[in-house]
Structure formats: structure tokens, C-alpha cells
Amino acid sequence: MTLFLEIVLALILASLCGAIAYLLKQPTIVGFIVAGLIIGSLGYLATDNIEIIRSLASIGVALLLFTVGLEMNFTEIKHIGRPAMLIGVGQIAATFAIGFLICSLLGFNYLSSFYVSIALSFSSTIIVVKLLSGKKDLRSLYGRIVLGVLLVQDVVAILILIFLSGLGDGNQIGSKLFLTFVKGGGFIFLIFLVSRFLPKLLDFIGKSQELLYLFSIAWALGVAALASSPIVGLSIEIGGFLAGLALAGSSENFQIAARLRPIRDFFIILFFVGLGTSLLAGPVSITIKPAIILSLFVLVGNPVVVLIIMGILGYRARVSFLSSLAVAQISEFSFIIVALGYTLGHLEASYVSLVTLVGIATIFTSSYLINYSDRLYKFFRPSLRRLERRERQLIGKNFEAKLNNHVVLVGVHRMGQTISRALSNKGTNFVAVDFDPIVVKQLKEIRMPVFYGDIADEAIQEFVGLDRAKVVISTVPDVRDNLAILSFMRESNLKAKVILTAESEFEGKELYEAGADYVLLPHFLGGRELVEIINESGNLANLSSLKERDLGLMEDGR
């Protein structure tokens, strides 16, 4: 059977399994993994062709992280750096220590316990990013924290791989680690410098859509390939993310991301299929019992560890809980680590099968945990709220007396900025909520009543006096957050007017059906404003004054 036919059959089976999963209202990722299991059990893929398919899947991995980087910027990365480092390193250390103890109790020798516990310490960037993208949660507060934690884990995993490789030849482990830090730091600095010039280049290339599309793919894969090469020593994931981050400041970033999604999704399906085929790579009968125990540890222990760390750092229960569920699986690096241990003669084949089985079980189960995380939070909410740090609830005391018959503004960036300025000029009693700490800091400097947090968090709803508001305005086009506002208003039997924002007509209808008084659709508003401009001045003589007005608003928003 030719490689072409094998890929076609794999895609057909993945489509069928994905469609069945979708009809059953299950995560499509589960269907793709099941397709891989079926393919592996049938054994119709040649060994060499499986490796080719996995190489093609790496293109999907690079493009997936590239599109994530496109929608972020260096300022956001700088902000989430400290908490991501603390959470990431803390979780790795705790998981390794507890995992080592469990492995020892299961009768593993010290070296095997070392390898397996390390493998359990990392979570899958690809799986989590794919699931959060599907839920449109990557831009949320917890989504950005999770992404930062995963990138920290990737860096630590690379350093551990270098360390383990050094164990094989027994030489120069320290110098290898130092060299990797130097090369990696130099590479990131180089990407940062290049990013200063790329927007102008894209403005020129953007005149041809085909050339822009081709350049974007070449740039993403080129940077990812260079990052994963021995010259730099990082990973495809980090390279793809940095490539996207370098283009995030361009005016074409969202257009590039939109055009790349179909080809990205095509290649990433091959990754999940390949993941399913890997389960049958070795003997599994003797590893079932330890696999169940270790899978439960990853599915329950890892989230508990992250929950505790984020609670200590002062995060709210909802953000901590949603973030914790995102690490309830092991990583692609986990497979690489144990495979390296087997190659070096440190592990038997049964341990490779054990980690593979844990990987499939945790990825499979965590897909459900992440997809249904909001329902799980509602179930555990009473217990989680009791574990919150009480001093955080004092934030709202200064404004409590004023928060009555007021306006609650959710989202103070872009559209919200104009609304907040108008409310301030009219002397309207209002309070703002935003999960961008940079925006919050700027507004606090001008003494605007603003809270840092997620409006879907009940504690934040209490702080801003949502139950005493006369008007609630949300400029955030997150349908789940907006539905949470409507749910709170409905459950509390409140009569405040609720004005929300939606990205599409479908989401707008959903919000209206849930009880919204009015839904803002930006493209509707843009068209309506243009009609008003044309009606006011048939020859469009006032465009220059409108231009100056909007430029002034843009400068104020920087």
C-alpha cells in the first residue's frame, strides 16, 4: 500500500470517528485518537510511513503554536511570565516528588521511578491549546496563564532531555545546559529584533494574498525548524510560538491566523491519529494496574497541585480551578523522555508502554475535563470558594457604598474605552471590570473604579455589585462570560438592563434567547455608523474631522 493511500485511509477513518464523536457531543479529539487506535490495531500502516506521518504532524504542531503566538504580544508574555514560572516550576517539582514516591511504592527501581515521575510532570501544549482554542478560551485570564505554564514546562522538558542525553555519554552535562541557555536566549533575542522589522515587510507582501499566505507558512515552519535544530536546541512548539509572536504586532496577524486554520487543522489531525497508533507500540498487559494508578494521579494530583499553588498566589477559585484542569494529562515530551531512557538502556520496554498507556488515558479523559470544566466548577464551587484567601475579598470595600444603582462595564479595552470615557464625562456612577492587568493598572492611575478579574467569577460579580446595578454593559465578545452574566441576573431575579457584545449573528441570537436586552454586533454598528456619516454629509466632507477624532482616541488608548 502506498503512503498516499495510507494517509487517505487514515483521514477518512479520522473523519468518521470525529463525526461520530461530534454527533455524540464528545470532544472530536477523542474520535481522532480512537481512529489512531483502530489504525494501530489493524496494522496497515508501514513502520516507515508511520514516521513520515508523524513528521507531517509536526507541521500541524508548529502551525498550531504559530497561530497562538499571532494573537498575543510581548507585553502579555511579560506579564504572565512571573506567575507562569512559579506555577510551572512548582507543579513540576511537586508532581515529580509525589510521582517518585508512588512509583517506589509500586516496586519500581530508583532509575525507573526517576524516569516515570519526570514523564508525569509535563502537560501537553498541543492538546490543551487545541481544546482551549475550540472553546475560545485562549484569550481568557486562565487561558493565558495556562499557556504560560505550558511554555515553561516545555523549556524545562528540553533542559531535562539535555541532562538525560548527557547521562548517556557521561560528559559535559553542565556545559551543555549552559550552552542551551545561551543559544536559546540568543535565539529569542534575535526573534525579538527581527519582529521590529517584520510588520513593514508584511505590509509590502500583503499586497499579494497568495504571497502573504506562503510567506507566513514559510516563516512559521522555518523558525520552528531552526528552533528544534541542534544549532538552537529548543523545540518545535517553542519555535512555532515565537514565530507567531514575532508577527503579532503586524496589522495582518488576524488575517494570517484565519487563513492558516484549515491547513493547521489538517496536519494536527495527523498528530492525534499518530498518538493513537503509538499505544500498541509495546506490551501493555503487565502495565495495566500501575497505569491506572498513575493515570489517576495525573488526572487528580496534578490539578490539586496547581490549585494549591494558584490559591497561595491569590487567584480566584474559578481561574485556579479551570487552570488546574488543563494540566490533567501528560505531554508529548513524556513519550520522548521514556523513549530516550529505553535507548540509553536505563528503562525496559514495559515502562515505555506504561507511560504511553498513561498518556492515552489522561489525554482521552482530560479532553472531557477541559470541555466540561464550567459544569465541573459549578459542582465543586461551594468547596472551592471556602478555600479562597479571605483577604482578597476586601478589594471591593472601598467602593461598596457607591455601588448602588450604578453601571457595570465589563471590558475597558477598545470599545469599552470609549464607553468608560463617556460615562466619566457624564459623571455616571460606574465600575469597570477587566482581566488585562495592564489596562487595570492604567485605569487605577487615573482613579477609575476598576477591578482585575473575570466577570464569570461569582466573587467578582459580588465585588462590582452586579445585583445592585441598573445597567450592565459587556464589550467582551465571549459568549460564555456573557451567558454567565445573564445567568446571574436571571437567578437573582434582577431587572437591570443588560447590553452585551457578540462576534456573530448566531451568538447574538443565543444571547437574546438567554434574556439580553440588547446585543452589540460590531459589524452591524460599523455599517450603521457609516450610513449615518453618509446621510449627514453626502459628499463626505466631514471625514477629515472624524479621522482626527478617531486618531486621538487611538493615541489615548496606547
C-alpha positions as CSV (number, residue, x, y, z in Angstrom):
1,M,0.0,0.0,0.0
2,T,1.4,3.4,-1.0
3,L,2.0,6.3,1.5
4,F,-0.6,8.4,-0.3
5,L,-3.3,5.7,0.1
6,E,-2.4,5.1,3.8
7,I,-2.8,8.8,4.5
8,V,-6.1,9.0,2.7
9,L,-7.5,6.0,4.6
10,A,-6.2,7.5,7.9
11,L,-8.0,10.8,7.1
12,I,-11.2,9.0,6.1
13,L,-11.2,7.0,9.3
14,A,-10.4,10.1,11.4
15,S,-13.3,12.0,9.8
16,L,-15.7,9.2,10.5
17,C,-14.6,8.8,14.1
18,G,-14.6,12.6,14.6
19,A,-18.1,12.8,13.1
20,I,-19.4,10.1,15.5
21,A,-17.8,11.8,18.5
22,Y,-19.4,15.1,17.4
23,L,-22.8,13.5,17.0
24,L,-22.5,12.0,20.5
25,K,-21.5,15.5,21.8
26,Q,-18.0,14.3,22.7
27,P,-14.6,16.0,22.0
28,T,-13.6,15.4,18.4
29,I,-10.0,14.9,19.6
30,V,-11.3,11.7,21.3
31,G,-12.6,10.5,17.9
32,F,-9.2,11.2,16.2
33,I,-7.3,9.2,18.9
34,V,-9.8,6.3,18.6
35,A,-9.1,6.4,14.8
36,G,-5.4,6.0,15.6
37,L,-6.1,3.1,17.9
38,I,-8.1,1.4,15.2
39,I,-5.3,2.0,12.6
40,G,-2.7,0.7,15.0
41,S,-4.7,-2.5,15.8
42,L,-5.3,-3.1,12.1
43,G,-1.6,-2.7,11.4
44,Y,-2.0,-1.5,7.8
45,L,0.5,1.4,8.2
46,A,4.1,0.5,7.3
47,T,6.6,1.4,10.1
48,D,8.5,3.8,7.8
49,N,5.2,5.5,6.7
50,I,4.1,6.0,10.4
51,E,7.3,8.0,10.9
52,I,6.5,10.1,7.8
53,I,3.0,10.8,9.0
54,R,4.4,11.8,12.4
55,S,6.8,14.2,10.7
56,L,3.8,15.7,8.8
57,A,2.0,16.0,12.1
58,S,4.9,18.2,13.3
59,I,3.8,20.8,10.7
60,G,0.4,20.9,12.5
61,V,2.1,21.3,15.8
62,A,4.2,24.2,14.6
63,L,1.2,26.0,12.9
64,L,-1.0,25.5,16.0
65,L,1.5,27.3,18.3
66,F,2.2,29.8,15.5
67,T,-1.5,30.9,15.4
68,V,-1.4,31.1,19.2
69,G,1.6,33.4,19.1
70,L,-0.1,35.6,16.4
71,E,-2.9,36.5,18.8
72,M,-0.6,37.5,21.7
73,N,2.1,40.1,22.2
74,F,5.4,40.6,24.1
75,T,3.6,42.7,26.7
76,E,1.2,39.9,27.6
77,I,4.1,37.4,27.7
78,K,6.0,39.7,30.1
79,H,3.0,40.0,32.4
80,I,2.2,36.3,32.7
81,G,5.9,35.4,33.0
82,R,6.3,35.5,36.8
83,P,3.1,33.6,37.7
84,A,3.6,31.1,34.9
85,M,7.2,30.5,36.1
86,L,6.1,30.0,39.7
87,I,3.1,27.7,38.8
88,G,5.0,25.8,36.2
89,V,8.2,25.1,38.2
90,G,6.2,24.5,41.4
91,Q,3.9,22.0,39.7
92,I,6.8,20.1,38.1
93,A,8.6,19.8,41.4
94,A,5.6,18.7,43.3
95,T,4.4,16.2,40.7
96,F,7.9,14.7,40.4
97,A,8.3,14.3,44.2
98,I,4.9,12.7,44.7
99,G,5.2,10.6,41.5
100,F,8.6,9.3,42.6
101,L,7.1,8.2,45.9
102,I,4.2,6.4,44.1
103,C,6.5,4.7,41.7
104,S,8.7,3.5,44.6
105,L,5.6,2.1,46.3
106,L,4.7,0.3,43.1
107,G,8.0,-1.5,43.3
108,F,9.9,0.4,40.5
109,N,13.7,0.7,41.0
110,Y,15.1,4.2,41.6
111,L,16.1,4.8,37.9
112,S,12.8,3.7,36.6
113,S,10.9,5.8,39.2
114,F,13.1,8.8,38.2
115,Y,12.2,8.5,34.5
116,V,8.5,7.8,35.0
117,S,7.9,10.5,37.6
118,I,9.6,13.0,35.3
119,A,7.4,11.9,32.4
120,L,4.3,12.5,34.6
121,S,5.4,16.1,35.4
122,F,4.7,17.7,32.0
123,S,1.4,18.5,30.3
124,S,0.6,18.6,26.6
125,T,0.8,22.0,25.0
126,I,-0.8,20.8,21.8
127,I,-3.8,19.1,23.4
128,V,-4.5,22.0,25.7
129,V,-4.1,24.7,23.1
130,K,-6.3,22.8,20.7
131,L,-9.1,22.4,23.3
132,L,-8.9,25.9,24.6
133,S,-8.9,27.3,21.0
134,G,-12.1,25.3,20.4
135,K,-13.7,26.8,23.5
136,K,-12.4,30.3,22.6
137,D,-10.7,30.4,26.0
138,L,-7.1,31.1,25.0
139,R,-7.7,34.9,25.4
140,S,-9.3,34.5,28.8
141,L,-7.3,35.1,32.0
142,Y,-6.9,31.4,32.8
143,G,-6.1,30.6,29.2
144,R,-3.2,33.0,29.1
145,I,-1.9,31.6,32.5
146,V,-2.2,28.0,31.2
147,L,-0.3,28.9,28.0
148,G,2.5,30.5,30.0
149,V,2.7,27.4,32.3
150,L,2.9,25.1,29.4
151,L,5.6,27.0,27.7
152,V,7.6,27.0,31.0
153,Q,7.1,23.2,31.1
154,D,8.4,22.9,27.5
155,V,11.6,24.7,28.4
156,V,12.2,22.6,31.5
157,A,11.5,19.4,29.5
158,I,14.1,20.4,26.9
159,L,16.7,21.0,29.7
160,I,15.9,17.6,31.2
161,L,16.3,16.0,27.8
162,I,19.7,17.6,27.5
163,F,20.6,16.4,31.0
164,L,19.5,12.8,30.2
165,S,21.4,12.8,27.0
166,G,24.4,13.8,28.9
167,L,23.9,10.8,31.2
168,G,24.3,8.7,28.1
169,D,27.8,9.9,27.3
170,G,28.6,10.9,30.8
171,N,30.3,14.1,29.7
172,Q,29.8,17.9,29.9
173,I,26.3,18.0,31.2
174,G,26.8,21.4,32.9
175,S,28.4,22.9,29.8
176,K,25.5,21.5,27.6
177,L,22.9,23.1,29.8
178,F,24.8,26.4,29.9
179,L,25.2,26.4,26.1
180,T,21.5,25.7,25.6
181,F,20.6,28.7,27.8
182,V,22.9,30.9,25.8
183,K,21.7,29.6,22.4
184,G,18.1,29.7,23.4
185,G,18.3,33.2,24.9
186,G,20.2,34.4,21.8
187,F,17.6,32.9,19.5
188,I,14.7,34.6,21.4
189,F,16.5,37.9,21.4
190,L,17.1,37.5,17.6
191,I,13.4,36.9,17.0
192,F,12.6,39.9,19.1
193,L,14.9,42.1,17.0
194,V,13.5,40.7,13.7
195,S,9.9,41.3,14.9
196,R,10.7,45.1,14.8
197,F,11.0,45.0,11.0
198,L,8.5,42.3,10.0
199,P,5.4,44.5,10.1
200,K,6.7,46.7,7.4
201,L,7.7,43.7,5.3
202,L,4.3,42.2,5.8
203,D,2.7,45.5,4.7
204,F,4.6,45.1,1.4
205,I,4.0,41.4,1.0
206,G,0.3,41.8,2.0
207,K,-0.4,43.4,-1.4
208,S,-0.5,39.8,-2.7
209,Q,-2.7,37.4,-0.6
210,E,-1.0,34.3,-2.0
211,L,2.5,35.6,-1.2
212,L,1.4,36.6,2.3
213,Y,-0.1,33.1,2.9
214,L,3.1,31.4,1.6
215,F,5.5,33.7,3.5
216,S,3.5,33.1,6.7
217,I,3.8,29.3,6.4
218,A,7.5,29.5,5.4
219,W,8.2,31.8,8.3
220,A,6.4,29.6,10.9
221,L,7.9,26.4,9.8
222,G,11.4,27.9,9.2
223,V,11.6,29.3,12.7
224,A,10.2,26.1,14.2
225,A,12.7,24.0,12.3
226,L,15.6,26.3,13.3
227,A,14.5,26.3,17.0
228,S,14.3,22.5,17.1
229,S,17.7,22.0,15.3
230,P,20.9,21.2,17.2
231,I,22.1,24.7,16.5
232,V,19.5,26.2,18.9
233,G,18.3,23.2,20.9
234,L,14.7,24.3,21.7
235,S,11.5,22.6,20.4
236,I,9.1,22.8,17.5
237,E,6.4,24.1,19.9
238,I,8.5,27.0,21.2
239,G,9.8,27.8,17.7
240,G,6.3,28.0,16.3
241,F,5.1,30.1,19.2
242,L,8.0,32.6,18.8
243,A,7.4,32.8,15.1
244,G,3.8,33.8,15.7
245,L,4.8,36.2,18.5
246,A,7.1,38.0,16.0
247,L,4.2,38.7,13.7
248,A,1.7,39.6,16.4
249,G,2.4,43.3,16.1
250,S,1.6,43.4,12.4
251,S,-1.8,44.6,11.0
252,E,-2.1,41.3,9.1
253,N,-1.9,39.0,12.2
254,F,-5.5,38.1,12.5
255,Q,-5.9,37.7,8.7
256,I,-2.9,35.3,8.7
257,A,-4.3,33.3,11.6
258,A,-7.7,32.9,9.9
259,R,-6.2,31.7,6.6
260,L,-3.9,29.2,8.3
261,R,-6.5,27.5,10.4
262,P,-7.7,25.0,7.7
263,I,-4.2,23.7,6.9
264,R,-3.3,23.7,10.5
265,D,-6.3,21.6,11.4
266,F,-5.5,19.2,8.6
267,F,-2.0,18.5,9.9
268,I,-2.9,18.5,13.6
269,I,-5.4,15.7,12.9
270,L,-2.5,13.5,11.8
271,F,-0.8,14.2,15.1
272,F,-3.8,12.8,17.1
273,V,-4.1,9.8,14.8
274,G,-0.4,9.1,15.3
275,L,-0.8,9.5,19.0
276,G,-3.5,6.7,18.9
277,T,-1.3,4.4,16.9
278,S,1.5,4.7,19.5
279,L,-0.5,2.8,22.2
280,L,0.3,-0.5,20.6
281,A,4.0,0.1,20.5
282,G,4.8,-2.4,23.2
283,P,3.5,-4.9,25.7
284,V,0.7,-3.4,27.9
285,S,-0.8,-6.4,29.7
286,I,1.7,-6.2,32.6
287,T,1.3,-2.4,33.0
288,I,-2.5,-2.1,33.4
289,K,-2.6,-1.8,37.2
290,P,0.3,0.8,37.6
291,A,-1.1,2.6,34.5
292,I,-4.5,3.0,36.3
293,I,-2.9,4.3,39.5
294,L,-0.5,6.7,37.7
295,S,-3.3,7.9,35.4
296,L,-5.5,8.7,38.4
297,F,-2.5,10.6,40.0
298,V,-2.1,12.7,36.8
299,L,-5.9,13.3,36.5
300,V,-6.4,14.3,40.1
301,G,-3.0,15.0,41.6
302,N,-1.7,17.5,39.0
303,P,-4.9,19.7,39.2
304,V,-4.8,19.6,43.0
305,V,-1.1,20.8,43.0
306,V,-1.9,23.6,40.6
307,L,-5.0,24.6,42.5
308,I,-2.9,24.9,45.7
309,I,-0.2,26.9,44.1
310,M,-2.6,29.3,42.5
311,G,-4.5,29.6,45.7
312,I,-1.3,30.6,47.5
313,L,-0.6,33.2,44.8
314,G,-4.1,34.7,45.4
315,Y,-6.0,33.7,42.3
316,R,-9.8,33.3,42.5
317,A,-11.3,29.9,42.7
318,R,-12.7,29.8,39.2
319,V,-9.5,30.8,37.5
320,S,-7.5,28.4,39.6
321,F,-9.9,25.5,39.0
322,L,-10.1,26.0,35.2
323,S,-6.3,26.4,35.0
324,S,-5.7,23.2,37.1
325,L,-7.9,21.0,34.9
326,A,-5.8,22.0,31.9
327,V,-2.7,20.1,33.2
328,A,-4.5,16.8,33.8
329,Q,-2.6,14.9,31.1
330,I,1.0,14.1,30.2
331,S,2.9,15.6,27.3
332,E,4.5,14.5,24.0
333,F,7.8,15.2,25.8
334,S,6.8,12.4,28.3
335,F,7.0,9.9,25.4
336,I,10.3,11.3,24.2
337,I,11.8,11.1,27.7
338,V,11.0,7.5,28.3
339,A,12.0,6.6,24.7
340,L,15.4,8.2,25.4
341,G,15.7,6.2,28.6
342,Y,15.0,3.0,26.7
343,T,17.5,3.9,24.0
344,L,20.2,4.6,26.7
345,G,19.4,1.3,28.4
346,H,18.0,2.8,31.5
347,L,14.5,1.5,31.0
348,E,12.8,-1.7,29.9
349,A,10.2,-1.7,27.1
350,S,7.4,-2.2,29.6
351,Y,8.0,1.2,31.1
352,V,7.7,2.8,27.7
353,S,4.3,1.1,27.2
354,L,3.3,2.1,30.7
355,V,3.9,5.8,30.0
356,T,2.2,5.5,26.6
357,L,-0.8,3.9,28.2
358,V,-1.0,6.7,30.9
359,G,-0.6,9.3,28.1
360,I,-3.5,7.9,26.1
361,A,-5.7,7.5,29.2
362,T,-5.0,11.0,30.5
363,I,-5.3,12.8,27.2
364,F,-8.6,11.0,26.5
365,T,-10.0,11.8,29.9
366,S,-8.7,15.4,30.2
367,S,-10.4,16.2,26.9
368,Y,-13.7,15.8,28.8
369,L,-12.5,17.6,31.9
370,I,-11.5,20.7,29.9
371,N,-14.6,20.7,27.7
372,Y,-16.9,20.4,30.7
373,S,-14.8,22.4,33.1
374,D,-17.5,25.0,33.7
375,R,-20.0,22.4,34.7
376,L,-17.4,20.8,37.0
377,Y,-16.7,24.2,38.6
378,K,-20.4,24.8,39.3
379,F,-20.4,21.4,41.0
380,F,-17.3,22.0,43.2
381,R,-17.9,25.7,43.6
382,P,-19.1,25.7,47.3
383,S,-16.0,23.8,48.4
384,L,-13.6,25.8,46.2
385,R,-15.0,29.1,47.5
386,R,-14.2,28.1,51.1
387,L,-10.6,27.6,50.2
388,E,-10.1,31.1,48.8
389,R,-7.9,33.6,50.6
390,R,-10.3,35.8,52.5
391,E,-8.2,38.9,52.3
392,R,-8.8,39.1,48.5
393,Q,-12.5,39.7,49.2
394,L,-11.6,43.1,50.8
395,I,-10.9,44.6,47.4
396,G,-14.4,45.9,46.9
397,K,-14.8,47.5,50.3
398,N,-13.7,51.0,49.2
399,F,-16.4,51.2,46.5
400,E,-19.1,49.3,48.3
401,A,-21.0,52.4,49.4
402,K,-21.1,53.9,45.9
403,L,-22.1,50.6,44.2
404,N,-25.8,51.1,44.0
405,N,-28.0,51.9,41.0
406,H,-24.8,52.1,39.0
407,V,-23.4,50.9,35.7
408,V,-21.2,47.8,35.4
409,L,-18.8,48.0,32.4
410,V,-17.1,44.7,31.5
411,G,-14.1,45.1,29.3
412,V,-12.4,48.5,29.1
413,H,-10.2,48.0,26.1
414,R,-11.1,49.3,22.6
415,M,-14.9,49.7,22.6
416,G,-15.0,49.8,26.4
417,Q,-12.5,52.6,26.5
418,T,-14.9,54.9,24.6
419,I,-17.8,53.9,26.8
420,S,-15.9,54.5,30.0
421,R,-14.8,57.9,28.8
422,A,-18.4,58.9,28.0
423,L,-19.6,57.6,31.4
424,S,-16.9,59.6,33.2
425,N,-17.6,62.8,31.3
426,K,-21.3,62.5,32.2
427,G,-20.5,61.9,35.9
428,T,-22.3,58.5,35.8
429,N,-21.7,56.2,38.8
430,F,-20.0,53.2,37.3
431,V,-17.5,50.4,38.0
432,A,-15.3,48.6,35.4
433,V,-14.0,45.0,35.2
434,D,-11.2,43.8,33.0
435,F,-8.8,40.8,33.2
436,D,-6.0,42.6,31.5
437,P,-3.8,43.8,34.4
438,I,-2.0,46.4,32.2
439,V,-5.3,48.1,31.4
440,V,-6.4,47.9,35.0
441,K,-3.2,49.5,36.2
442,Q,-3.6,52.3,33.8
443,L,-7.1,53.0,34.8
444,K,-6.3,52.9,38.5
445,E,-3.7,55.6,37.9
446,I,-6.4,57.9,36.7
447,R,-8.6,56.9,39.7
448,M,-11.2,55.0,37.8
449,P,-13.1,52.4,39.9
450,V,-11.9,49.2,38.2
451,F,-11.4,45.5,39.3
452,Y,-9.0,43.0,37.9
453,G,-10.8,39.7,37.3
454,D,-13.1,37.6,35.3
455,I,-16.8,38.6,35.3
456,A,-17.8,34.9,35.1
457,D,-16.3,34.5,38.6
458,E,-19.1,34.9,41.2
459,A,-16.7,36.7,43.6
460,I,-16.1,39.4,41.0
461,Q,-19.9,39.7,40.4
462,E,-20.3,40.3,44.1
463,F,-17.4,42.9,44.3
464,V,-18.8,45.0,41.4
465,G,-22.4,44.9,42.9
466,L,-23.9,43.2,39.9
467,D,-27.1,42.6,42.0
468,R,-27.5,46.4,42.6
469,A,-26.6,47.7,39.1
470,K,-29.1,49.5,36.9
471,V,-27.2,48.8,33.7
472,V,-24.7,46.1,32.8
473,I,-22.6,46.6,29.6
474,S,-20.2,43.9,28.3
475,T,-17.9,44.8,25.4
476,V,-16.2,41.4,25.7
477,P,-17.4,39.1,22.9
478,D,-17.0,36.0,25.0
479,V,-20.4,34.2,24.8
480,R,-19.8,32.1,27.9
481,D,-18.9,35.1,30.1
482,N,-21.9,36.9,28.8
483,L,-24.2,33.9,29.4
484,A,-22.7,33.8,33.0
485,I,-23.9,37.5,33.4
486,L,-27.3,36.6,32.2
487,S,-27.5,33.5,34.4
488,F,-26.6,35.6,37.5
489,M,-29.2,38.2,36.6
490,R,-31.9,35.6,36.0
491,E,-31.1,33.5,39.1
492,S,-31.2,36.7,41.2
493,N,-34.4,37.9,39.6
494,L,-32.8,41.3,38.8
495,K,-34.3,43.9,36.5
496,A,-31.1,45.7,35.3
497,K,-30.8,46.4,31.6
498,V,-28.1,44.1,30.1
499,I,-26.2,45.1,27.0
500,L,-23.8,42.5,25.6
501,T,-21.4,42.0,22.7
502,A,-21.3,39.1,20.3
503,E,-19.0,38.1,17.4
504,S,-21.6,36.5,15.2
505,E,-25.3,36.6,14.5
506,F,-25.6,33.1,15.9
507,E,-24.1,34.1,19.2
508,G,-26.3,37.3,19.2
509,K,-29.5,35.2,18.9
510,E,-28.2,32.9,21.7
511,L,-27.8,35.9,24.0
512,Y,-31.2,37.3,23.1
513,E,-32.8,34.0,23.8
514,A,-31.0,33.9,27.2
515,G,-32.5,37.3,28.1
516,A,-30.2,40.1,26.9
517,D,-31.9,43.5,26.4
518,Y,-29.6,44.4,23.5
519,V,-26.6,42.7,21.8
520,L,-23.9,44.7,20.1
521,L,-22.6,43.3,16.8
522,P,-19.6,45.3,15.8
523,H,-20.1,44.9,12.0
524,F,-23.7,46.0,12.3
525,L,-22.6,49.1,14.3
526,G,-19.9,49.9,11.8
527,G,-22.3,49.7,8.9
528,R,-24.9,51.8,10.8
529,E,-22.3,54.5,11.6
530,L,-21.1,54.7,8.0
531,V,-24.7,55.1,6.8
532,E,-25.2,58.0,9.4
533,I,-22.0,59.6,8.1
534,I,-23.2,59.4,4.5
535,N,-26.6,60.8,5.5
536,E,-25.1,63.7,7.4
537,S,-22.8,64.7,4.6
538,G,-23.5,63.4,1.2
539,N,-20.1,64.4,-0.1
540,L,-18.3,63.0,3.0
541,A,-16.8,66.4,3.7
542,N,-16.5,65.6,7.4
543,L,-14.3,62.6,7.0
544,S,-11.2,64.5,7.9
545,S,-12.6,65.7,11.3
546,L,-13.8,62.2,12.1
547,K,-10.4,60.8,11.2
548,E,-8.7,63.3,13.6
549,R,-11.2,62.4,16.3
550,D,-10.5,58.6,16.0
551,L,-6.8,59.1,15.7
552,G,-6.9,61.0,19.0
553,L,-8.8,58.1,20.6
554,M,-6.2,55.7,19.3
555,E,-3.4,57.7,20.8
556,D,-5.2,57.9,24.1
557,G,-5.6,54.1,24.1
558,R,-2.0,53.3,23.8
